[in-house]
Amino acid sequence: MDKIQNFIEYLSLIRTSENAENLYSGNTVESQIRRHNLSIYLTLMQEISPSILLVGEAPGYKGCKLTGIPFTSEDILLSKTHGKILGKQNGYKTINPENRLQNEASASIVWNELSSYKKYPIMWNIFPFHPFVLSNSNSNRCPNANEIKLGQRILIEFIALFNITKIGAVGKRAEYGIKNLQLDIETQYIRHPSHGGTKQFKEHCCNLFQSNN
C-alpha cells in the first residue's frame, strides 16, 4: 500500500464526535466515493509536485462533504475547466446524479482564482471532517478547539505526502491551527472567500503565489 492509500486508511479510522462526520469512514456508497475521489486527487497532485498548501477550516455540506476533496463541489469536480486535476475524465464520481449536482459558492470562487496561476496548490482543511449543528447534518458550523487539535495531528501526516514550502491559511481558524503547530514552513493568512471576502481572498492568494516565485 502506497503513502496515499496509507493516509486515506489512517483518515478513515479516526473517530469523531456526534456532531461531526468522518466523511471517509465506513463502507457506505458515499464514504467509498469520497475515498475514491480523494485518492485520485492526491495522486494527481503528487504528479505535479505542489509546493504551496492551502488549508481551509472544514468541509461544507454542499461541497467537500459530498466530494471528499477540500474546496470543491460536485459541479466543479466534473468540470472540464480544471482538467489536469479535476474533471470527469479523471475518474471522479459523485454522490448525486449528474442532473442534480450540488454547487458551492466558496468552491467556485477558489477554483476561479486558482485558474489564474501556472501551478495548482494542494488543498486540505484544518479539520478534515464535517462539523454540523446537532440534529441537522445538512448544516455547517465552525470547528471547535478540540476538533482543530485533532486536525493538527492529521495535517502533519498530510504534509508528509508533499514537499510543501509555503502554506496559505484560509480563514482565522485555519491560521490559528497552523500557527499553534509551529511548523518550519512559512505561513500566510488568506481571507476566506465567504461572507463578502472574495476580493481579499484573491488579493491574498496573489501575494502568496507571487512571493513563491
C-alpha positions in Angstrom: 0.0 0.0 0.0 1.5 3.4 -1.0 1.7 6.5 1.1 -1.6 7.9 -0.2 -3.6 4.8 0.5 -2.0 4.5 3.9 -3.0 8.1 4.7 -6.6 7.5 3.5 -6.8 4.3 5.6 -5.5 6.2 8.6 -8.0 9.0 8.0 -10.9 6.6 7.7 -10.3 5.1 11.1 -10.5 8.3 13.1 -13.5 8.7 15.4 -15.4 12.0 15.7 -18.0 13.5 18.0 -21.7 13.0 17.5 -22.0 16.4 15.6 -19.1 15.8 13.2 -18.9 13.3 10.4 -15.8 11.4 9.3 -16.5 11.6 5.6 -14.1 8.8 4.8 -15.2 6.2 7.4 -17.3 3.1 6.9 -18.5 1.2 3.8 -21.4 3.2 2.7 -21.6 4.2 -1.0 -21.0 7.8 0.0 -17.8 7.1 2.0 -16.4 4.8 -0.7 -17.0 7.6 -3.3 -15.2 10.2 -1.1 -12.2 7.9 -0.5 -12.1 7.1 -4.2 -12.1 10.8 -5.1 -9.6 11.7 -2.5 -7.2 9.0 -3.8 -7.5 10.3 -7.4 -7.0 13.9 -6.2 -3.9 13.2 -4.1 -2.4 11.0 -6.8 -2.8 13.7 -9.5 -1.4 16.3 -7.1 1.7 14.2 -6.3 2.4 14.1 -10.0 2.6 17.9 -10.3 4.5 18.1 -7.0 2.9 21.2 -5.5 4.9 23.5 -3.2 2.0 25.5 -1.9 -0.6 24.2 0.5 -4.0 26.0 1.0 -5.6 25.0 4.3 -9.2 25.8 4.9 -11.3 25.4 8.0 -13.7 22.4 7.5 -15.8 20.7 4.8 -19.2 22.3 3.9 -22.3 20.2 3.4 -22.7 21.3 -0.2 -19.1 20.9 -1.1 -16.4 18.7 0.4 -18.9 16.7 2.4 -20.1 15.3 -0.9 -16.9 15.2 -3.0 -14.3 14.3 -0.3 -12.0 16.9 -1.7 -11.5 20.3 0.0 -12.8 23.4 -1.7 -14.7 21.5 -4.3 -18.4 20.9 -5.2 -19.9 18.3 -7.4 -20.3 20.5 -10.4 -16.7 21.7 -10.2 -15.5 18.1 -9.6 -16.8 17.1 -13.0 -15.9 20.3 -14.8 -13.5 20.2 -17.7 -12.2 23.6 -16.9 -9.5 22.3 -14.5 -8.8 19.1 -16.4 -5.3 18.5 -15.1 -6.6 18.0 -11.6 -10.5 17.8 -11.8 -12.9 16.7 -14.4 -15.0 13.6 -15.1 -12.3 12.3 -17.4 -10.0 11.7 -14.4 -12.4 9.2 -12.9 -14.1 11.2 -10.2 -17.6 10.1 -9.0 -20.5 12.0 -7.5 -23.0 11.1 -4.8 -25.8 12.9 -6.6 -26.8 12.1 -10.3 -25.4 14.5 -12.9 -28.7 16.3 -13.4 -28.7 17.2 -9.7 -25.1 18.1 -8.9 -24.6 20.4 -5.9 -22.6 23.6 -6.2 -21.0 25.7 -3.5 -20.1 29.4 -3.8 -16.8 29.3 -2.0 -15.6 26.4 -4.1 -16.4 28.3 -7.3 -14.5 31.4 -6.1 -11.5 29.3 -5.1 -11.2 27.4 -8.4 -11.8 30.5 -10.5 -8.9 32.1 -8.7 -6.6 29.1 -9.0 -7.1 29.0 -12.7 -5.1 32.3 -12.8 -1.9 30.5 -11.8 0.5 28.2 -13.6 0.6 25.6 -10.9 -2.2 24.4 -8.6 -1.7 24.2 -4.9 -2.6 21.2 -2.9 -5.6 21.8 -0.6 -6.7 20.5 2.8 -8.7 21.6 5.9 -7.5 22.1 9.4 -10.4 19.9 10.5 -11.0 17.5 7.5 -14.3 16.2 8.7 -17.8 17.8 8.5 -18.9 19.7 11.7 -22.6 20.3 11.8 -25.2 21.6 14.1 -26.6 18.7 16.2 -29.7 17.1 14.7 -29.1 18.7 11.3 -26.3 17.0 9.3 -27.0 19.3 6.3 -25.7 22.3 8.1 -22.2 23.8 8.8 -20.6 25.0 11.9 -17.0 26.1 12.8 -14.7 23.5 14.1 -14.1 23.8 17.9 -10.7 23.8 19.7 -10.7 20.0 20.2 -11.5 19.4 16.6 -8.7 21.7 15.5 -6.3 19.9 17.8 -7.3 16.6 16.1 -7.0 18.2 12.7 -3.5 19.4 13.6 -2.3 15.8 14.0 -3.8 14.8 10.7 -2.3 17.9 9.0 1.2 16.8 10.0 0.6 13.4 8.3 -0.9 15.1 5.3 2.1 17.5 4.8 4.4 14.5 4.9 2.9 13.4 1.5 4.2 16.5 -0.3 7.2 18.8 -0.4 5.5 21.9 0.9 7.4 25.2 1.2 4.6 27.6 1.9 1.1 27.5 3.4 -1.9 29.7 2.9 -4.2 29.6 5.9 -7.7 30.3 4.6 -9.7 31.7 7.5 -8.9 32.5 11.1 -9.4 29.0 12.4 -7.0 27.6 9.9 -4.5 30.2 10.7 -4.8 29.5 14.5 -4.4 25.8 14.0 -1.4 26.1 11.8 0.4 28.7 13.8 0.0 26.7 17.0 1.7 23.8 15.3 4.8 25.9 14.9 5.8 24.3 11.6 9.0 25.2 10.0 7.1 26.3 6.9 6.2 29.9 6.0 2.5 30.6 6.6 0.4 33.5 5.3 -3.1 34.3 6.3 -5.7 34.3 3.5 -9.2 35.8 3.9 -11.9 33.2 3.5 -13.9 34.0 0.3 -17.3 33.6 2.0 -19.4 36.4 3.5 -18.0 39.1 1.2 -14.4 38.1 1.4 -13.9 37.4 -2.3 -11.8 40.5 -3.1 -9.5 40.0 -0.2 -9.2 36.3 -0.9 -8.0 37.0 -4.4 -5.6 39.7 -3.2 -4.1 37.4 -0.5 -3.8 34.5 -2.9 -2.0 36.7 -5.4 0.5 37.8 -2.7 1.1 34.2 -1.7 1.7 32.9 -5.2 3.9 35.9 -6.2 6.1 35.5 -3.2 6.6 31.9 -4.0 8.3 32.7 -7.4 
